[in-house]
Amino acid sequence: QESNGIPKEAIDYLVNPTGLELEKAVQREEVEYLINVFQDAKEYGSLLNMEPIDFEAIEERIEQIRNGETTDLFEEQYREIILEKFPHLIKQAKIMCKRYDIVITNPPYKKRTDLNSNISNFLTNNYKDCKQDLYTAFINKVINYCKDQRYVSMITQSSFLFKFQFSGIRKFLVNNVSFTNIIKLGSGAFEEIKGEVVQSVIFTIHNVRLNKYFVKYADLSSAKSAKAKECRFLEIVTSNSAENRLIERKNIGEDYIFIASDYFNRKKLDVNPKIGSQPGKELIKFWWEIPYIFNSKWVKYNKGGPYRKWYGNLYWVLKYGDDGEEVLREGGSLSNKDYYFKEHISWTRVSSRMNLRYYDKMVFDNTSPAIFKDLYFLLGYYNSNVAESIRLETFQGNKIESGHVKEIAPLEDIDRDNRKLIEKVVQENISISKEDWDSFEISWDFKKHPLLTYKKAAKTIEQAFNNWASFAEQQFYKLKENEEELNRIFIEIYELQDELTPEVDEKDVTIRKADKERDIKSFISYAVGCMFGRYSLDQEGLVFA
């Protein structure tokens, strides 16, 4: 029931005319509050927040109006409005003011960005920490409907558990309630909803805050139909085989986690990524934009870049000057300066997938945090599907923060033989990826075009291209094989054979096979460079910048 259309005169008529002036003022304030809450109520529904008021006094006045007589046509009009609308408003207001022992619901799902401006603004103003989706606002709301020490049970999308943009609702939950059980349904929980987009979870919340506790956890996501999920759930219940997972309140930078697998309770390596400099944009250039690279002012610069593993994305230089004076002069910052010009591994902070690369001695940006110890071992781990799987269980979204990487660090008790094997494979991966990167003019270590490097005894461009294509394909599949070997090692270490397979899709291998159109165009570009003196057939690399 909405309160729309109730005129001021009806409010005047409703306020008890025989009461004291103070009593009138209080009652008028409460009547106006009731009307304001339910303005456009059909649009906002049960997300509206209703505080208790003196319902009894208002109901008594309504009965007086119902049983009394009106003196003129205007009063009759207001009487009809009051008797039609106010009993319904009071009834629903009473329901919304109560707190309940058990609250069970399946709320609507819709991202705030897809809602109309009225509801979007309403969520922003009333559910600041839970505004990302209708369902997260409802999680907040139903907890407020629940009595202390009592229970809420819901089925919602699972994104609030781990996606970065839902850190607000996670903060609210870890600071106010605890979970008793979590059932991960995955996709296919509703037969009428096809595809992988809707990933569902069922959970029960105990309305009491605990810092550390165990939760019953079951993962039904591998069962693909609603019926299969039901059968699997009944198996788990009847066999009492649900996992006991330890939940701890953990603050990860600006984020919070509260669902943990057994992995999070085992001792891990201490990994401490560092964030780098924040220079002004005008100090960062592509290396080919400056006349003399790597002189006393310009230094190599790691600024992240697109999805690529092992080696590459070496596009930029930074106008650094003596001891960073150029950056400081322009108002920039030099965080963790003691780590500059040291070899490291790094990732692009704004990314939806783990992809770390090796960098030699250079400065690094705050958008590409860096790690400075156990480089080859950690590079192999973080680029494995095991690390990505652990990350996705806890964090999702388009940002990978330093705290996330630290939190999913590898286990400490990995034996020496496995570590040596991992490091050997990683070094080969770096070498393969570097050779790919350096094969084209975009690299500052470019020597000569691959059609010349791998031409062997070829006498035509076609033969040279075929030789290059054969070499590039060997490298591509060798890197794919190595990545699968690393996945296999870590899957065995973490005993995830039932959950993960080592296979790598070709689309996820980040070096290139030969491409005739692209490579011939680049060969023409190289030839033009030779004609104008940038390159020479007698000397490798850049001759004249």
KOLTIPA-877958 format. One record per residue: x, y negated, z negated of N, C-alpha, C, CB in turn. Coordinates in steps of 0.1 Angstrom, whole numbers, plus 2048, in hexadecimal, padded with zeros to 3 digits. Glycine has a CB too. Layout:
XYZXYZXYZXYZ/...
This chain:
80980C8008008008008097F48007F68007F4/8067EA80980E7DE80A8067D38038117DA818/80D7C87FF8067BD7F88047B180280F7B87EC/8077B480E8067A98187F87A481880A7AE826/7F779781A7E979181C7E278D8107E179A824/7E878E8047E27897F87E477A7F67E77927EB/7DA7727F67DC7647F57DF75F7E77D075C7FB/7E47537E67E774D7D97DB74C7D07EE7407DA/7D07497D77C37477CF7BF7547C97B87417D9/7C175F7CF7BD76C7C97C676F7BD7BF7787D3/7D276A7BD7DB76C7B17D67637A67EA7687B5/7D27567AA7CC74D7A07C07537997C87407A6/7B875A7A17AB76079C7AE76C7937A27647A7/7B97747977BD78078F7C277C7827C6788797/7CA7727817D176E7747C676B76A7DA762775/7C677275E7BB7717547B87627507BF779748/7AD75D7537AA74F7507A774C74279E74B758/7A575773A7A275572C7AE75672379775E727/7B975A7297C575C7217CC74F71D7CF765728/7D67507147DE7447107E774171C7E6747704/7EB73471C7F372F7288007387297F7721726/80773B71E81374371F810751725819745711/8057577208017647257FD7637347F576A71E/7F77597387F475774680175674F7EC74A749/80B74F74A81874D75181E75B75382174374A/81F76374882577074981E77975382677673B/81177975280978175B80A77D7697FA781756/80A77076C80B76B77981976F77F80A75C77A/82376E77783177277B83178177F83B76F770/82B78977782B79777A82279B78682679F76D/81779478780F7967938167927A080178E792/81D78779F8247827AB83078C7AE8297747A9/8367917A384179B7A583C7A77AC84879E798/8307AC7A882A7B87AE8277B67BD81D7BC7A6/8227AA7C081F7A77CE82C7A67D681779A7CF/8367A07D184279E7D88497AB7DB84C7957D0/8497B47D18507C17D384A7C97DF84F7CA7C6/83C7C87E08367D07EA8327C97F78297D67E4/8397BD7F98377B680583F7BF81083E7A8804/8387C281B83D7CB8268427D88208497C382D/83A7DD81783E7EA81083F7F68198357EC804/8377F682383780182C84480283482B800836/84A7F78368577F783D8627FD83485B7E9842/8627FA82786D7FE81E86A80A8168707F2814/85D80E81485A81A80E85F81B7FF85F825816/8628277FC86682A7EE8748257EB8658397EB/87B81F7F48888187F188680B7E98908157FD/8798067E88777FA7E087A7FD7D28687F67E2/87F7F37CB8827F47BD8777EC7B58907ED7BA/8717F47AC8667EE7A48697EF7958597F67A7/8697E478E86C7E478085E7E47798747D777C/85E7EA76D8517EA76584C7DC7628537F3758/83E7DB7628387CF75E82C7D37558337C676B/8247C97518197CC74880D7D07508157C073F/80D7DD7558037E275E7F57E27568067F0762/7F57E57497E97E67427E17D87427EC7EA733/7E87CD7407E27C07407DB7BD74D7EC7B573C/7E37C07587DD7BE7667D17C67687E87C0770/7D27D37647C77DC7667BA7D875E7CB7EB762/7BD7D37527B17CE74A7AA7C27527B67C973C/7B27B97577AD7AE75E7A57B276B7B87A4762/7AB7BD7727A47C277E7967C877A7AC7CD785/7957CF76E7887D476A77F7C976678A7DD75E/7847BE76177B7B275E7757AD76B7837A7757/77D7AC7757797A778276F7B17887857A578C/7727BE7877697C878D75B7C778676F7D678B/75B7C577974E7C67727477B87707507CC764/74F7AE7747497A077274279B77E75479776F/73D78F77E73678978973E77D78E728784784/73C77B79B74376F7A17397647A27487737AF/73F7587A273674C7A27357457B073C741798/73E7497B973D7437C774374D7D17457357C7/7427497DE7467527E97557547E974174C7F6/75C7497E576B74A7E57707557DB77173D7E2/76A7547CE76D75E7C476A76C7C976675B7B7/75F76D7D075B77B7D57657807DF74D77A7DC/76B7777E777577B7F178277F7EA77876F7FA/7867787DF79277B7D87907887D07967707CE/78478A7CB7807967C37827A27CC7727957BE/77D7A27D877E7AD7E278D7B07E47777AA7EF/7957A67E67A37A87E97AA7AF7DD7AB79B7EC/7A77AA7D17AD7B07C57A97BE7C37A97A77B9/79C7C17C47977CF7C279C7D87CD7887CF7C1/79E7D37D87A37DC7E37B17DF7E27A07D57F1/7BA7D57DF7C87D77E07CF7DA7D27CE7CB7E6/7CB7D47C87D37D57BC7D37E27B57CF7CA7B2/7C87EA7B47C97F77AE7D38007B57BB7FE7AF/7D48007C37DE8087CA7EC8037C77DB8077D9/7EE7F67C77FB7F07C48007F57B67FB7E17C5/7F77F47AC7FB7F879F7FE80779E7EF7F4795/7F680F7A47F881D7A48058217A97ED8247AC/80981B7B581681F7BB8218197B381781B7CA/81F80D7AD8298067A582C80F7998257F87A1/82281479382481D78782C82978A816821781/82982F79683183B79B83F83879D82B8417A8/84282C7A384F8287A685782379A84F81D7B1/85082078F85781C78385B82877A84E81277B/85583377C85883E77386584477684D849775/86A84C76D87685476F87286376D882850766/87886C77587387977587E88377186E87C783/87988F76D88289A7698898A077587B8A5761/8828A27808878A878C88389F7988838B678E/88C89C7A18898957AD88E89D7B988F8867AD/8868A17C388A8A97CE8858A27DB8848B87CD/88E8A07E488A8997F189389C7FC88A88A7EE/88E89B80889589B81589388D81B8908A681F/89D88481989B87681D89D87482C8A486D815/89886983189A8668408A986284289185B845/8AE86584E8BC8628528BB85885D8C486F856/8C284D85B8C48438668CF8398628B783C869/8D983886A8E482E8678DE8208678EF82F872/8E481885E8E080A85C8E18028698E8804851/8EB8058718ED7FE87D8E28018878FA801883/8DA80C8858CF80F88E8C180A8898CF81E891/8C180487D8B58008778B17F287C8B5801868/8A57EE87A8A17E087D8A87D78738927DE87E/8A87CA8768AF7C086D8A97BF85F8B07B3874/89C7C185E8967C085189B7CB8488867C1852/89A7D784C89F7E28448AE7E284289A7F084A/8B57DF84C8C47DE84B8C77D48408CA7DA858/8C17C88408C47BE8368BF7C28288BD7B083A/8B47C98288AF7CF81B8B97D88158A27D681D/8BF7E181D8C97EA8188D57E38138CD7F5822/8DA7D981B8E67D18178E37CA8098E97C7822/8D77C58078D47BD7FB8D17C57EF8C97B47FE/8CC7D17F18C77D97E68CF7E67E48B97DD7E8/8D77EB7EE8DF7F77EC8ED7F57F28D78037F4/8F37EB7ED9007E77F290A7F27F49067DC7E9/90C7FB7EA9168057EB9118127F391980A7DD/9048127F68FE81D7FD8F681A80A8F48257F3/8FA80F8108F380981B8F580F8298F57FA81B/8FF81882A90381D8378F882583E90F826836/8EF82B8378E483383D8D88338348EA842840/8CD83583A8C18368318C28418278B483983A/8C884D82B8C98588218D28558168CD864829/8DC84D8178E584A80C8DE8408038F2844811/8D68378088CE82F7FF8C48377F78C7824807/8BE8417FD8B584A7F68BC8527EB8AE853800/8C88567EE8D085D7E38D18547D78DE8617E8/8D48487D98D583E7CE8C783D7C78DA8317D3/8BD83B7CF8B08397CA8AA8447C28A68367D5/8AC8517C78A685C7BF8AD85F7B38A68687C8/8BA85C7B28C185D7A58BC85379B8D185A7A8/8B88477A08B283D7978A48427928B183079D/89D84A79A89085079789285B78C8898557A3/89E86078A8A086C7828A48687748AB875788/89E86F76A8A286C75C8B0870759898874753/8B686B74F8C486F74B8C487E7488C986673F/8CF88474B8D08937488C789C7508CF895739/8BF89675A8B689E7628BC8A07708A8898762/8B48A577A8B98AA7868B38A47938B88B9787/8BC8A279D8B789E7AA8BC8A97B48BD8907AE/8B48AD7BD8B88B67C88B48B07D58B18C47C5/8BD8B17DF8BB8AA7EC8C18B27F78C089C7EC/8BB8B18038C28B580F8C48A98188BA8C0817/8D18A681B8D489A8238DF89E82D8D988F819/8E38948358EF89683D8FB8978338F188B847/90689E8389118A082F91C8958309188AD832/91A88B83992488183C92887983091F878847/91F87882692386F81A92D87681291686D812/92F88381393988A80B94888680F93889980C/94A88381C95888282095B87782A95C88E826/95187183195486683A958859833948864844/96285383996884783395E83C83097384183B/95483A83A94B82F83894183182D94482D845/94183D82793784081C93E83F80F93184D81E/94A83880E9518388019498317F695E830803/9408287FA9378217F092E82B7E992F8167F7/9278337F091E83D7E99268477E19158447F4/93284B7E693A8547DE93F84D7D19478587E6/9428417D294683A7C593A8397BB94A82B7C8/92E8377C19228377B89208447B29168337C0/92184F7BA91F85C7B59298617AA91F8667C0/93685F7AD9408637A394085C79694E8627A9/93A84F79793A84778B92D84978393B83978E/92385178891685178291185F78090C84978A/91486978890D876787918881789902877792/91388E78891B89978C9128A37949208A077F/9198AC79C9128B57A49128C379D9198B67B2/9078CA79E9078D87999098E27A48F98DA792/9048DF7B09078E87BC9068E07C98FC8F37BC/90E8E57D290F8DF7E090E8EB7EA91C8D67E2/9058EA7F39048F47FE9068ED80B8F68FB7FD/9118F08119148EA81E90D8F28299238E9821/9038EC8308FB8F283A9028F18488ED8ED83B/9088E684B90E8E38589038E08629168EF85D/9058E386F8FB8E18798F18ED87A9018DE887/8E68EB8808DC8F68828D38F98778E4902886/8D38F086C8CA8F38618BC8F18648CE8EA855/8B98E886E8AC8E68738AB8EB8818A78D7871/8A28F48848A28FA89189E8F089C898905892/8968E68988928DC8A289D8D28A58868D589D/8A88D189E8B38C88A18BE8CF8A78B78C0893/8C28CD8B38CC8D48BA8D98CC8B98C88D68C9/8E48D38BC8F18CC8BC8F88CC8AE8F08BE8C1/9048C58AE90C8C58A290C8B889B91B8C78A7/9048AE89F9048A18998FF8A188B8FB8978A1/8F38A88888ED8A887B8F48B48738DE8AA87C/8FD8B086A9038BA8618FD8B88539138B7861/8F68C284E8EE8C18428F58C78368E18C7844/8F18C282A8F58C881E8EA8C78149028C0818/8E98D180B8DF8D18008E88D07F38D78DF800/8E38C87EA8EA8C67DE8E18C37D28F58BB7DF/8E58C77C68DE8C37BA8E78BB7B18D98D07B2/8E18B07AC8E98A67A48E38A77968E88987AA/8EC8A778C8E98A677E8EB89777B8F18B0775/8E18917758E28827738EA87F7668D487C772/8F788376790088075C90E87F7628FF88B750/91687775D92387576292D87E75B928866761/93588676394088E75E94C88B76693C89E75F/95888B76096488876796A89476D96E88375D/9678A076896D8AD76D9648B876A97B8AF767/9608C07759568CA7739568D477F9488C5771/9508DF77D94F8E97889418E878F9528F7783/9418EA79C9348EA7A39338F77AB9338DE7AD/9278FC7AC9259087B59259037C391790F7B1/92D9097CC92E9057DA92D9117E393C8FE7DC/92590E7EE9239197F89249128069169217F6/92B91880F92C91281D92591B82693B911821/91A91782C91291E83591391984490391E831/91D91184691F90A85392291485E929900852/92892085B92C92986592093186A936933860/91593186390893786790192D8708FF93B85B/8FE93087D8FA9268868EB9238878FF92B894/8E392C8828D49298828CF9278748CD93588A/8C39228738BD9208668BA92D85F8B0918868/8B69378678B39448618C094B85C8AD94D86C/8CB9498648D894F8608DD9488538E294E86B/8DB93B8528DF9348468D793983A8DD925848/8CA93B83C8C29408318C794E82C8B3941836/8C99578368CE9648328DB96382B8CF96D83F/8E495B8308F295A82A8F095481C8FB951832/8E794A81A8E594480D8E094F8038DB93980E/8D69578078D19617FE8DB96B7FA8C5968805/8E496F8048EF9788018F89727F68F897A80D/8FB9657F790495F7ED8FD95E7DF9089507F1/8F095B7DF8E995A7D28E89687CC8DB9557D5/8E49727D48E297F7CE8EF9867C98DB9897D8/8FA9827D09079887CC90F97F7C390F98B7D8/9089747BF90F96A7B691D9677BB90F96F7A8/91F9647C892C9627CE92F9537D292E96B7DA/92794A7CD92A93C7D09379387CA91E9337CB/93E9307D094B92B7CB9499227BF9549247D6/9529237B59539197AB95E90F7AE95591F79D/9599037B29638F97B69658EE7AB95F8F27C4/9718EB7A99748E079F9728D37A59828E2799/96A8CA79E9688BD7A396F8B37999598BA7A4/9778AA79F97D8A079797A89279D98D8A2796/97988979497787B79998587679D97187178E/9878737AA99486F7AE9938627B799C87A7B7/99A8587B399A84C7BB9A684C7C599B83F7B1/9A384B7D29AD84C7DC9AD83E7E39AA8577E7/9B58357DE9B58287E49A88217E19B98287F3/9A181E7EC9938187EA9898237EB99180D7F5/98D82F7ED98383A7EF9828437E39878427FB/97884C7E39778557D89748637DE96B8517CE/97986D7D797587B7DB96F8827CF9818837E1/96688B7D29608927C695C8A07CA95488B7C1/95F8A57D795D8B37DA96B8B87DD9538B57E6/96F8C37D697C8C87D897C8D77DA9858C57CB/9848DB7E39868EA7E59918EE7DB98A8ED7F4/9948FB7DB99E9007D29AC8FA7D59A09107D4/9AE8F67E29BA8F07E69BE8E47DD9BA8EB7F5/9B48DC7DA9B68CF7D39BA8D27C49AA8C77D3/9B98DE7C09BC8E27B29CA8E97B19B28EA7AC/9D18EA7BC9DE8F07BC9E98E57BD9E08FA7C8/9F58E87B99FF8DE7B8A048DB7C7A0B8E37B0/A058CE7CAA088CA7D7A158C27D79FD8C17DE/A1B8C17E3A278B87E4A238AA7E1A2D8B97F2/A2C8A27DCA2A8947D9A2E88C7E6A3388F7CD/A248887EDA268807FAA218727F7A1E887806/A2A8697FAA2785B7F7A29852804A308557EC/A1F85180CA20849818A2283A814A1484B821/A2983381DA2B82581BA2481D826A3B82181A/A1F811822A1A80882DA257FE830A0D801828/A257F983CA307F1841A2C7E2842A347F584E/A327DC84CA317CD84DA247C8853A3D7C8856/A217BC850A157B5856A1A7A885DA0A7B384B/A207A9868A2479D86FA19797877A307A0879/A1A78B87CA10785884A1178C892A12776886/A0578C899A047928A6A0E78D8B09F67918AC/A117808AFA1A7798B8A2877E8B7A1A76A8B6/A2C7868ACA3978B8ABA3B7998B0A3D78B89C/A3079F8B5A307AD8BAA2E7AD8C9A257B68B3/A377B38D0A367B38DFA387C28E4A417AA8E5/A337C58F0A387D18F6A467CF8FAA2F7D4903/A4E7DA8F9A5D7D98FAA607D3908A637E68F8/A587D6912A5C7D1920A587C2922A557DA92A/A527BC918A4F7AE919A5A7A4915A437AB911/A657A990FA707A190BA7C7A3914A737A38FC/A84799916A8F79B920A9A7A491CA9578D923/A9D7A490FAA87AC90AAA47B48FEAB57A4907/AA27C1900A9C7C98F5AA67CC8EAA967D68FA/AA17CC8DEAA97D18D2AB67C88D0AAD7DF8D3/AB47BB8D1ABF7B28CEABE7AE8BFABF7A58D7/AC57A38BBAC57A08ADAB879C8A7ACF7948AB/AAE7988B0AA17938ABA9779E8ADA9D7878B3/A977A68B7A8C7AF8BAA907BD8B6A897AF8C9/A877C48AFA8A7D28AAA7F7DB8AEA8C7D289B/A827E88AFA777F28B2A6D7F28A7A7E8008B3/A607F48ACA557F28A2A4B7FD8A4A4E7E48A4/A47804899A3D80E899A30808895A4181A88F/A2780889EA1A80189CA0E80B89EA187F58A5/A1181889DA0682289FA048268AD9FA81D898/9F88228B29F48258C09EA8308C1A018298C8/9E78358CD9DD83F8D09E084C8CB9DA83F8DF/9D78558CC9D88638C79E486A8CE9CB86B8C9/9EE86E8C79FA8758CCA0287B8C1A0386B8D5/A068878C3A0E88E8B8A1C88F8BCA0889C8B6/A248918B1A338948B2A3C8898B5A3589F8BC/A3A8828C1A438778C4A3C86F8CFA5087D8CA/A3F8618CEA3A8598D8A3384C8D3A308608E1/A2B8468DBA258398D7A2F82E8D4A1B83B8CB/A3A82E8DBA458258D8A448198E2A5382B8D9/A3A8118E0A388068E9A3D7F88E4A298058EB/A3F7F68D7A407E98D2A4E7E58CCA357E78C7/A507D88CCA5B7D38C5A567C78BDA677CE8CF/A5E7C48B2A5A7BA8A9A657AF8A8A587C089A/A617A38A9A6B7988A7A6E797898A6578A8AC/A7979D894A7C79F886A86795880A817AD883/A90793888A9A789884AA378F879A9477D87F/AAC787873AB578B869AAD78E85CAC0780866/AAD79A858AA779E84BA9879B84BAAE798840/A9179B856A83798857A7F789856A7C79F84C/A89780859A86772857A7B76D861A9276A859/A7A77386DA7076E877A62772872A73775884/A6177D86CA53782866A4F77885BA54790862/A58776852A5576E846A5375F84AA6176E83C/A5A75A854A5874D859A4A74A85EA62749863/A44755864A3775486AA2C758860A3675C876/A2F75A853A2575D849A2276B848A1975584C/A2A77484EA2778384DA2D788840A2D78A859/A2A79583EA2F79C832A387A8836A237A1829/A417AC82DA4A7B7830A497C1825A597B2831/A3E7C8824A3B7D281AA457DE81BA2D7D781A/A4A7E3810A537EF810A5F7ED819A4B7FB814/A657E1818A707DD821A7C7E7820A747CF81F/A7E7EC814A897F5812A8980281BA8A7FA803/A7D805820A7B811829A7C80E838A6E817826/A7E80183BA7F7FE84AA8C80484FA7F7EE84C/A8C80785CA9880C863A9C81A85EAA3802862/A92821859A9582F855A8C83885DA93831846/A91844860A8984D868A7D85185FA9185A86C/A71854866A6585785EA5B85E868A5F84A859/A50863861A45867869A3985E866A41876866/A3085D86FA2685286DA19856875A2B845872/A0E850872A028528799FB84587B9F885C871/9F18458849E98398869DE83887C9E4838895/9DD82E8749D482D8699C582D86E9D6821861/9C38268799B582687F9B48328899B2819886/9B083D8849AF84988C9A68538869BD85088E/99F85B88E99586588999C873888989865892/9A887488C9AF88188B9BD8808879AE889899/9C288987F9D088987B9D988A8889D4894871/9E38818899ED8828949F987A8909E787E8A2/A0388288BA0F87B886A1B87D890A13881879/A24873890A2F873899A3C870891A2D8698A4/A47875898A54872892A5A865898A5E87E895/A6085C890A66850894A7484F88FA5D84488F/A7D84A897A8A848892A8B83A88BA9584889E/A96834889A98829880A9281C886AA782687E/A87818880A7F80C885A7780787AA7780F892/A717FB87CA677F5873A5A7FB876A677E5874/A517FC86BA4480286DA397F8868A4280F866/A2D7F986EA227EF86CA197F5860A1A7ED879/A117EC85BA087F08509FD7F9856A027E4849/9FB7F88649F180086A9F680E86D9EC7FA877/A0381186BA0881E86DA11822861A1181E87A/A0A826856A1282A84AA1C83584DA0882F83F/A27835845A3283E848A3684783CA3E83684D/A3B85383FA4185C835A4F85E837A3986A835/A5885F82DA6685E82EA6D86B829A6B852828/A66875825A6D881820A6788D826A6D882810/A6E898826A698A582CA638A383AA5F8AC822/A6989B842A6389784FA5E8A2857A6D88E856/A668AC85BA628B6864A588BF85EA6F8BE868/A598C3851A4F8CB84BA428C484AA548CF83D/A428B8846A358B1844A2F8AE852A378A483C/A378AB85CA328A8869A2A8B586EA3D8A4873/A308C186CA2A8CD870A1D8CF869A338D986E/A1D8CD85CA118CF854A058C6858A148CD845/A088B98589FE8AF85B9F88B0869A038A1858/A008B58729FB8B78809F48C4882A068B588A/9F38CC8779ED8D98789DE8D88779F38E386E/9D68E287B9C88E28799C48E586B9C18EC883/9CD8EA8639CA8ED8559C98DF84D9D58F584E/9D38D68509D28C984A9C68C184E9DF8C184D/9C38C285B9B78BB8609AA8C185A9B78BC86F/9AA8CE85899E8D485299C8D084499F8E3853/9A78CF83C9A78CB82E9A28BC82E9B48CD827/9A88B48379A48A68379958A483A9AC89E842/9908AB8449828AA8479788AF83D97F8B1854/97D8B88349758BC8299738B181F97B8C9822/97C8A881F97B89D81597988F81A98889E80D/98088C82597F87F82B97C88083A98C877829/97387783F97187684D97086785096487E852/96F86485D96E85686197985286A96D84D855/97A84686D98484187799083B87197E838881/99283E86499E83985D9A484485599B82D854/9B28458569B984F84E9C38478459C1859857/9BF8468399C683D82F9D28458299BD838824/9DC83D8249E784381D9E384C8129F1838818/9D884880A9D38507FF9CD85D8049C98497F8/9C785D8109C286A8169CD8748199BA867822/9D886F81F9E38778239EA87C8169ED86F82C/9EB87480C9F18798009E98837F99F386D7F6/9DC8827F99D388B7F39D28997F99C58857F2/9D58998069D48A780D9E38AC8109CD8A581A/9EC8A88089FA8AC8099FB8BB809A038A67FF/A058C180FA078D080FA0A8D6801A118D4819/A078E2800A098E97F3A188E97F0A048F77F3/A1C8E97E4A2A8E87E0A318F67E1A2B8E37D2/A299007E0A3090E7DEA319157ECA279167D5/A3390E7F7A35914804A44919804A3290B810/A46926808A5392C806A5D926810A5293B808/A6A92880DA75922815A75927824A8292580E/A73934826A73939833A6993383CA71948833/A5C931837A5292B83FA5591C842A4492B837/A5B915838A5F90783AA69906845A6490182D/A7390F845A7D90E84FA7891185DA8891984C/A6F91B85EA6891D86BA60912870A6092A86A/A5890C867A5090086AA598F586FA488FB85E/A648F2868A6C8E786CA738E987AA778E5861/A778F687CA7D8F9889A738F7895A8190888A/A668FB893A5C8F989DA598EA89FA4F901899/A588E3894A558D5895A608CD89DA548CF887/A6D8D089AA788CA8A1A778CC8B0A858CF89C/A738D98B4A718DC8C2A658D48C8A6F8EB8C4/A5A8D28C0A4F8CA8C4A528BC8C7A438CB8BA/A5A8B68BEA5F8A88BFA678A78CCA688A48B3/A708B18CEA788B08DAA708B18E7A838BC8DA/A668BA8E7A5D8BB8F3A558AE8F5A548C78F1/A508A98EBA4889D8ECA508918F0A4089A8DF/A5C8908EBA658858EEA698868FDA728858E5/A6C892902A6F893910A6488F919A738A2913/A58892915A4C88E91CA4B87E91CA3F894916/A4D879910A4B86A90FA56863917A4C866900/A62868916A6D86191DA6E86392CA7A866917/A6486B932A6486E940A5F863948A5C87A943/A59858942A5384E949A57840944A4384F949/A5683694DA5B82994AA5682293EA59820956/A4B827938A4682092CA4F822920A38826929/A5882C921A6282F916A6E826917A6683E916/A7382190CA7F81A90CA8B82390DA808118FF/A8983090CA9483A90FA9384091CA94844904/A8B83B925A89840933A9784093AA7F83893B/A9A84B940AA784C947AA584C957AAE859944/A9D85595CA9A85596AA8D85D96CAA585B973/A8785B978A7A86197AA7B87097AA7485C987/A70877974A71886973A7188D981A6588B96C/A6D88698CA6E88D999A7D88E99DA678859A3/A85885997A94887999A9A88F98FA9A879999/A9688E982A9C896977A9A8A597AA9589296A/A8E8A997FA8B8B7980A8A8BC98EA7E8BA978/A908B4997A8F8B89A6A978C49A9A938AC9AE/AA18C79A2AAA8D39A5AAF8D29B3AA28E09A3/AAC8DC9BCAB18DC9C9AA78D79D3AB68EA9CD/A9C8D09CEA918CC9D7A968C29E1A868C59CF/A918C39EDA958BA9F8A8A8B09FCA9A8C2A04/A7E8B39F7A728AA9FAA6C8A69ECA688B1A03/A6489B9EDA5D8969E1A538A19DCA558899E4/A4D8A89E6A438B29E2A4A8BD9DAA3C8B89EE/A568C29DFA5D8CC9D7A618C79CAA698D19DF/A668BA9C9A6A8B59BCA5E8B49B3A708A79BF/A528B09B8A478AF9AFA438BD9AAA3B8A99B7/A448C79B3A408D59AEA4A8DA9A3A418DE9BA/A568D69A5A608DA99AA5D8D398DA6E8D799F/A5A8C698EA568BF982A498C497CA548AF986/A3F8C7984A328CD97FA348DA978A288CF98B/A3D8E297DA408EF977A468ED969A498F8980/A508E4969A578E195CA4D8DB952A628D795E/A458D1956A3B8CB94DA318D5948A348C0954/A2D8DE950A238E894CA298F2941A1E8F1958/A368F6943A3D8FE939A3E8F792CA4B90193E/A418EA92CA428E2920A348E1919A488D4923/A2A8DF921A1C8DD91CA188EA914A128DA927/A1A8F591AA16902914A1F906909A1490D91E/A2C902909A359058FEA308FD8F2A43901902/A2D8F08F4A288E88E9A1B8ED8E3A268D98ED/A128F18ECA058F78E7A089048DF9FC8FB8F4/A1190C8E4A159198DDA1B9158CFA1F9218E5/A2490B8CFA2A9078C2A1F9028B8A348FD8C4/A168FA8BDA0C8F58B4A039008AEA038EB8BB/A0090A8B79F89168B2A0091E8A89F491E8BE/A0E91F8AAA169268A0A1691F893A249278A5/A17911893A1690A886A0890C87FA188FB889/9FE90B8879F090E8829F091C87B9E590D88D/9F59268829F593387D9FC9348709FB93D887/A0892E86FA1092E862A08928857A1D927864/A0291C8599FB91684E9EE91D84B9F8907852/9E79228559DB92A8529DE9368499D492F85F/9E993D84B9ED9488439F19438359F9950849/9F89388349FD9338279F093081EA06927829/9E69298259DB92581E9CF92F81D9D5918824/9D293B8239C89468249BB9428299C794C815/9BB93B8359AF93683B9AC93E8489B192783E/9B094A8499AD95285599F9548589B4960853/99695384E98895585098194885498195A844/98893D85398393085698892986298492784A/99592B86599C9248709A392E8799A691A86A/9A592A8859AD93188F9B89288949A493689B/9C392D8989CF92589C9CE91E8A99DB92D89B/9C49228B29C491E8C09C390E8C09B89248C7/9C99098CA9C98FA8CD9C38F88DB9D88F48CC/9B98EF8DC9B48EC8E99BE8E48F19A78E48E8/9BE8E78FE9C78E09079C58D09069C68E4916/9B98CC9049B68BE9049BD8B78F79A78BB903/9C18BF8ED9C78BA8E19D68BA8E29C28C28D5/9DC8C08EC9EA8BF8EE9EE8B28F49EF8CB8F7/9F68AA8ED9F889C8F1A048998F99F98948E4/A098A3901A128A090CA0B8A3919A208A890B/A1189F924A0989F931A0F8AA93AA0A892938/A068B0941A098B894DA0C8AE9589FE8C3951/A128B3963A158AA96FA078A7975A1E8B2979/A0789B97B9FB896982A0088F98E9F388C979/9FD89499AA038909A6A008819A99FD8989B2/9F487C9A79F186E9AA9F98659A19E286B9A9/9F88689949FF86098AA0E86098C9FB86497C/A1386C98EA2286D98EA2886899BA2687C98D/A218699A6A268629B3A258539B2A1E8679BF/A1B84E9ABA1A83F9A9A2683B9A1A0C83C9A3/A28842996A3383E98DA41840995A33847981/A4284999EA4E84B9A5A5083F9AFA4E8589AE/A4683A9B5A4682E9BDA4A8229B5A3982B9C4/A458219A9A498169A0A5781799CA40817993/A5C82399AA6B825997A738219A3A6D833993/A6F8259AFA768219BBA778129BDA6F8289C7/A6C80B9BAA6C7FD9BBA757F79B1A5D7F79B9/A757FD9A5A7E7F899BA8D7FA99FA7C80098E/A908049A6A9E8069ABAA17FC9B5A9F8149B1/A977F89BEA9A7EE9C9A9C7E09C3A8D7ED9D2/A967DD9B7A977D09B2AA27D09A7A8A7CB9AC/AA97DB9A4AB47DB99BAB07DE98DABB7CE99B/AA47E198AAA07E597CAA67F2979A907E597A/AA67FB982AAC808981AB680B98CAA1814981/ABE81598AAC8818994ACA828995AD6812991/ACC82D9A1ACE83B9A3ADC83F99EACD83F9B1/AE483599CAF2838997AF3837988AFC82E99D/AE9832981AEA830973ADC83396CAEE82196F/ADC83B962ACF83E95BACA833952AD184B953/ABD833951AB7829948AB581B94EABF82893C/AB2812946AAF80494AABD7FD94DAA87FC93F/ABE7F8959ACA7F195DAC87E295BACD7F396C/ABD7DC95FABB7CE95DAAD7CC958ABD7C796B/AAB7C694CA9E7C4946A987B794CA9F7C3937/
